[in-house]
Amino acid sequence: MPSVAFHTLGCKVNYYETEGIWQLFKQEGYEQVDFESTADVYLINTCTVTNTGDKKSRQVIRRAIRRNPDAIIAVTGCYAQTSPAEVAAIPGVDLVIGTQDRDKIIPLVNRFREERQPINAVRNIMKTREFEELDVPEFSDRTRAFLKIQEGCNNFCTFCIIPWSRGLLRSRKPDSVLRQAHQLVHAGYKEIVLTGIHTGGYGEDLEGYNLAALLRDLDKVDGLRRVRISSIEASQITEEVLDALGSSDKMCRHFHIPLQAGDDTVLKRMRRKYTTAEYGRKIDLIHRIMPDAAITTDVIVGFPGETDEMFRAGYRFMEQMQFAEMHVFPYSKRTGTPAARMEDQVDEEIKNARVHELLDLSERLQLAYAQPFVGQVLEVIPEGPFKEAPDSGLLAGYTDNYIQVVFPGTEDMLGKLVKVKLTEAGVNECRGSFVRVLDEDRAAVV
């Protein structure tokens, strides 16, 4: 039986797509082995959102080549799409396929096996208008299911390379989304995470159907207990979306809403579609329908032209927003983007100092968000042993409002809804005590 090994870098979309590619290999009779093992085919799903993503991708590619020089080395993902010649030039790379045509991966692998000639199958992503269907009826190592609902982005923020690696916005057809949602529930998943490159833009290219309509249809899926939106732009939180969220008990009390900067001058230079005041109003609207909702965000530090005064204004705004967590990144210059050509690039030392300040703020806000829940009994889906102490008998999982809880439990609880009493708030994870497991009808099962 031929073997295949995968390594995925980057975002949830990449992880979803790797699972979709694995389904294709599985149908052809391949077995999946660990990436550090000897395999017949290695597939690396790359990231290019930062320079670090490019560098890590190259390192992993070379690691696979060293592991088995006779293996077929296939490279896909965003870095492969934006820099196919660079990837193909790495000695030992046999197949480069980018962010489209992954459904052709098996014929391409077979073609290389016969011809032994390197294949560069990357095409111009900007000409693609159809969503690439990659069904994932189950996941090999996850207790929460991801469901990709759209691809691409039309925003062209000045710092971002992603439209050039993913193309323009394309939405998955509603019947396809719902069909896979039913498959995932049938496979035993209690939570589905809606994901995409610009998830909140779902439906902008569809006639008479949008994200709010999809949320209402997912609410009707029997057996589905949680629906989580992986990320949504502030500008896409409409009254209709809020109504769909507020009228369902399946919608998670957690929203990841990228801010990127807390100063209006910086936001304008980034070509973001909101001001801080508009962003703040959307957060207020969410808190009105879900008072305990966790709001997490992304922040870019040291964007060209960001003065200390602008950074301080942003710091105060983020404090005011009371985020449950912030993902903080130093600005990374991406060749070909308008921001890379801007003057007033910020010194790396200044960037790093600001990053650390915001990370400290994030930890303080994270703890402040979790503390009011101490003493409450919350529903958790255990995902696996607590990674910091895998042999301790502790499980780790997330509440619907994205608090990671560590508590004593057994392996048969994984993937199920479990009642846990929060006993101690912490940064990154909180502590809890097991109460009971819930069955399909929310009745107690001791």
N, C-alpha and C positions, 0 to 999 in steps of 0.2 A: 504494500500500500504506500503510495507516494506521500510525502509529508510537506507541510507548509508551516512557516513561523511568521508571526506578525509583530511589528513594533509601531506604535502609534504615538505621534507627538501632537501637541496642540489641544484643540478645543473638543467639546462634546460632539460636534458635527463629524470630526475626523473619527472619533471612536465609533459613532454610529455607522459610518461608511466602511470602516474596517470590518465590523460585524457583517455588513451586507456583502462585502467581498468574500468573507469566510463562508457565507452560505453558498456562494458559487463554487468555491473549492470543495466544500463538503458534498455538494451534489455530484461532483466528478470523482468522488471516492477518496479524497485526500483526508489524512488525519492531521490535526493541529498539534504542534509540539511547541515547547518553550523556545523563546527566541535565542536563549543561550545554548540550546541544543543543536545538534547537527540536523539540518533539514534539506530537502531537495529544492524548495523554493523559499526565499525570504522576501517578504513584502514589507516595505517601509512606507508608512503614511506620514508625509512630512508637513511641517508648519513653516510659514514665512512671515508671520505677523510682526516679528522683530528680527534684528540681525542675529540674536541669540538662537532663534528658531532655525535659521539657515545653518548656523554652525553646528547645533546639536544634530540636525538632520544629516549633515555630512559625516559627523562622527559615528552615528548609528549605521549608516550605509557601509562605512569602512569596516566597522565591527563585524557586520554580517559577512562581508567578503573574506575577512580573516578567518571567521568561524568555519566556513566551508567554501574554498575557492572554486569547487566544482558545481556549486549550487547556482540556480537561476536567481539573480538579484533583480527584483522589480521595485520601482520607486513610483509612488503616486502622491497626490496631495498638492498643497498650495505652492510649496517650494519647487516641486517638479513642474507645475503649471507655469510659474513666472520665470523660471531659469532652467528650461529643459536642456539646453546645450551644456550648461555648467554641470548639471547632474550627469548627463550622458558622458561627459569628459572624465568622470571618475573611473579609473581603471577597474574593471570588474562589474560595472553596472550593465545589465543586459536589456532591460526594458524600462522605459519612462512613459508614464501614461497620464499624468496631470489630474485634473478634477472633473473629467468627463470620460465617457466611453468605458467606465469600469465594468460594465456588463460584458465587455469584450475581452476581459482579462484572461479567461481560460483559452480562447482561440489564439491570443497573442503569445501566451506562455508556450502553447503547443507549437506555434510557428517558430519560436526561437529554438525550441528543442530540436526541431527538424533542420533548420537552416543554420543555426549557430551564428547568426548575424545580429548585432545589436539593433534594437527597434526603438525609435523615437515616435510615439503615437500621439504626441501633444498637438492639439488644434487650437485655433483662435477661440477663446472662450467667449469673447464679446459677440460672436455670431450665433451663440446657442440661445435658443428661446424656449426649449422644453425642459421640464424638470426630469432629472435622471432618477428613474425608479430603482431603488435598491431595497428590497423587502428584507426585514429582519423580524421573523416571527418569534424569535427568542434570542437571549443573550447568553454567551458562554460563561460570564463571570460577574453578572450584575443582578441585584435584587430589585433595582428600579429600572424601568424600561425607558429608553430614549426613542422618540418618534420624530423623525425629520419631516417637517412640513413645508419647508421652502428652501430656496437656494438663491445666492447672489444678493447684491445690494446696489441701489441706485443713488446712494447719498454722496459718494465721492468726497468724504471728509478729507481735508488737506493733508492729514498725517497718514492716511490709511492706504495700504497696498491691496487690501482684500478684494475690491471690485475687479482688479486686474487678475486676480487669481481665481475668482469665483464667478465673474461675469455679472450680468444684470439680473434683477429679481425675477425668479420663476417660482410659482406656487404649485404645490402638489395638488392634484385633483381631490376634491372632498371625499368622493367615494373610496379612493385609494387610502386616504388617511384613516377613515372610519373602519375600513376593512382590516387594516393592520392593527388598529386599536382593539378590535374584537379578537384578533389572533393573539395579541399580547395578554389580554385578560384571560383568554382560554388557556394560555400557557402558565397562568398563575400569578401574573404581575398585578399588584395592587395599586401601583403608582406609575403614571406615564408622564415623562418630561418632554414637553414639546420643544423641539430645537430646530435651529436653522441659522443661516448667516445673519439674517435680519428678520428674526422670527415675528416681530410685531407687524411687519409689512405683509404678512400672509393675506392673500386675496386681492391685493392691489392690482393684479393683472387678471383677475377673474371677473366674470360678469355676474353681478348680483349676489356675491358671496364673499364674506370677509372673516376676519379672526373672531369677531363676536358670534357670528353664525356657527363657526366651527366649535367654539366653546359650548354653545347651547346644544349642539348635536352630540358632543362628547359627554355632556352631562346626562344624556339618555342611555349611555352604554351600561348595560347591566353588569354588575360585578366590579366595575371600575370605581376605586375608592378615592383616588387622588389624581388631580390634573395639575401639573406645575408648568408654568411658562419659563423657559430657561433664561430668556432676556427679552426686554421690550423697551423701545425708545419712549421717552416722555411724550414726544409729539404723537405717538400712536395710542396713547391711553385716552380713548374717546369715551363719550357718555355711553355709547352702545356697548363698548367693551366693559366698562364699569358695571353696567346693568347686568351683563352676562355673568360677571364675577360675583356680584352681590346676590344673585338669585339662585346660586348653586352652593351646596355644602361640599362639593367635590373639589372646588378650586382652592389650591393651597394659599395660605396666608403668607406668601413670600414672593417678592417681585425683585428681579435683578434689573435695575434701571440705570444704564450707563450715564454718568454725569460728565466725565472726562476733564472738566475744569469748573471751578467755582467762581470764575470771574467772567463777566460778559465780554470784555475785550478779547480775552483768550478764546472764548467760545466762538466769537465771530471769526477770528483768524483760523480757527479749526473748521469753519463752515458747518457748525452744528445748527440744528433747526429750532433752537429754543434759547431763551434767556434764563438766568437763574430764577427770576421771579416766576416765569412760566413753569419751570421745572418744579419749583416749590409748590405751586398751586396744584399740580398733578399729584404730588405726594400727599397733600392735604385731602384731596378727593379720595384717594385710596384709603387713608386712615378713617375717613368718614364711614365707608362701607365695611372696612375691616380694621377696627381700632388697634388690634394687636399685631398687625401685619409687619413682617420683617422686610425692610428695604435694604438691599445690598447694591453695591455700585462698583464701577470701574473709574479710576482716576489716572490721568497722564500728568506726570510732573516734569517741569522744565521744558514745556513747549516753547519754540522760538519766540522771543519777545516777552516771556513771562518775567516780570519784575518781582522784587521782593514784596512790594505793595500788593500786586495782583495775587501772589501766592498767599499772603496773609488774609486777603479778602476771601479767597477760596477756602482757606482753613476755617474761617469763622462761619462761612456758609455750610460747610460739611458738618461742623459741630451743631449748627442749628437744625440740620436735617435729621440728626440723630440716627444715622445709618446703623444697621445691625452688623455690618461688616463692609470694609472697603478693600478692593483689589487695586493695589497701587503699583504703577509702572513708570520708570523713567522714560521720557520721550526717546524713541529710537528712530534715527533718520533712515528713511526708506527711499532708495534711489528711484526716481521717476515720479515721486509725489511732490506737490507744490510746497509742502512744508520743508522738504529737504533743501529747497532753493532759497528759503527765507533767510534774511539777515538776522542778526541778534540771536544766534544759537547760544543756548545756555551752557555754561561750563559744567563739565561732568561732576566735579566736586560739589558744586551747588545743587545739582540735580540729586545726587546721592544724599546730601544732608536733608533736603526737602522730603525725599522718599521716606527716610527714617522718621521724620516728624509725623508724617501722615500715617505710617504704620503704627506708631505709638498711639496716635489718636484713634485709629481703627480698633486697637485692642481695648482702649478705654470705652469706646462706644459699644463694642461687642459685649463686654461685661455688663455695661449698664442696661443693654437690651435684655439680657438673659435673666438678670437678678429678679425682676418682678414675677417670673414664672416659678421661682423656688417654692415648693410646697404644692404646686399644681400637678395633677395627673394628666399626662399628655400621651398622645398616640405616636408611637415610634415604629419605623420599619427597620429592623436590624439588618445591616448589610454584611457583617462579618465580625471576626474577632477584633478587639481593640488593637490597632497596629503597634502602639507603643509597648504593649504587653500581651503578645498573642497567646501566651500560655496561662494567662491569669484567670480564665473563665469569664472574662468580661466581653460583652458585645458592644458594638458601636452602630448607631443608626441616627436617622434624622426625623425630627418632628415635621409636621406640615409647614411650620413657620421657620424651618431650616436651622433649628438648634440641634447641634450634634450632641447626643446623649450617650454616655458610657454607663453600662449597668450589668450586674451579674445575670447571665442567661445561658441557655443551652443551644446547641447547633440547630435543633429542629425548629427554633424560632425564626431563623433567617428567612427574610422575605415576607413574613407575616406581620399583621398589625398587632402591636403589643402595647398595653397600657403600662406606662412607667411614671413613677412619681419623681419629680425633679428635686434633688436634695442639696445640690451645691452648684452654684453658677461659676463658670470659668471662661477663660479665653480659649478659643478653638474647640474645646469640648466641655460639657457639663456632666455632672455625676447624677445618677438616678438609682432608684430601687424598683425592681420588677413588681408589678401588681398582678397582671393577668394577660393571657393571650385572648384575642378576639376571634370569634368564628365569622363566617360569612354574614351572619345576621346580627353581628355586634353583641351577641350574647357571650357570657364568660365561659371560657374553657380552662379549667384549672390544670 
